[in-house]
């Protein structure tokens, strides 16, 4: 997780929690928004979320660590999640795996040193008839081939360069 301004984080959490009435049911939406904005959920962020919602910090950590999309570890700006089901295996996932690792320069469960890319496995994405399937942040890609993967990664690299 990048260095955060504790005061700004608290303001962000209060703003999000206000939309969901500051209750325990707000926990997942608040954690998602914080993780999205700060690319991770460190112990400080979890403490602030717990304080604002009036819950124990261990509850915030338990929820964050239970759900793969919320896990506390720092993630890159772009998270590539590749489906690892048998149907994707049968559709040629192994070649896609190799290309993803080559293009991103990292293995599964890793984040690039510049914190731009994270590569993870996803359990079923519900796209078995269109595999191999991948989710990049909120965008779904189906019927992947090594060539498609190269194009997708190149497109995201260009987008990130345009932001700098």
Helices and strands as residue ranges (DSSP letters): H 6-19, G 24-26, H 27-38, H 43-53, H 57-66, G 68-70, E 78-83, H 86-90, H 93-104, E 110-111, E 117-122, G 128-130, E 134-136, E 139-141, H 146-163
